Structures are given as C-alpha cells and as structure tokens.
Amino acid sequence: MTFAYGDKQHAVSVLIDHGRGGKIKDAWVAKGTELRADTEQAARSDPLVVFEALDVSGARLRLERAISAGECPEQPDQVDDVVAHRALLRARLDLLTEPAAP
C-alpha cells in the first residue's frame, strides 16, 4: 500500500501467508518514488509470491482479513518486523476506512 503526504511517499508492504490461514508473515516500510515498481520487480523473482494492484477497498479488505487472521512470522527478522509495524498496520487500515477528502 502506498501513502503520500505532499511529495513524501512511503509504502507499507504486508506478506500474507495464505497457506497458513491468511496470517501476516512479514511487514515492512519503504520510502521513495519507485516503490510499487521495485516491489513488483522483487515479487517476480519468487514464484510463490503474487503481486497485485488493488484499489482502496480491496486493500482494506485484505488487510482487515490478515489482521483478523493473526500473525505467523517464522524468521527472527520477520518477528521483529511484524512487532515493530503492528501499530502502523492498524493506523493505515484506519486511513483506508476513512472517506476520501474532497
């Protein structure tokens, strides 16, 4: 999910493990202007990863489901990432549920 405040952009990426009930396996934040393209390119190298462009309602639904399903990080860095970004994921979910500004 990409978010912008003026010209400052960041992406919140969530790795959802559908083999483990749709739980959150990893989450991370990246900054920059080529975020979506960089993430899509990285996803191409892993045949188990599906990269999809979603609209706001689709992103909100997927994030809601993943948060509700729980967490399943396996590696120590995944545990650290999920713990560090748990509050940010909920805050971004709140932004996705707010009506768009006129």
C-alpha angles and dihedrals in degrees: 000000000000124000130182136197105192106308094340111101133184135173128217110205123195124192107210115195106212090181088065099048099282094295125157110262099173141355131190142167128228132183129211145073101273095053100127095044092048092050093047091050092050091049091055090067093062116063091200094058121086116198116198134174108229133187119236095269092049092049091047092051094048093047092047090051093047094049090048092048092055134225133305110175113166108182122062091244090052090052090051092047095049093047092046094049102037094101092043091054090054091046092051090048087056090053090051091054096049118095113258117261115252 
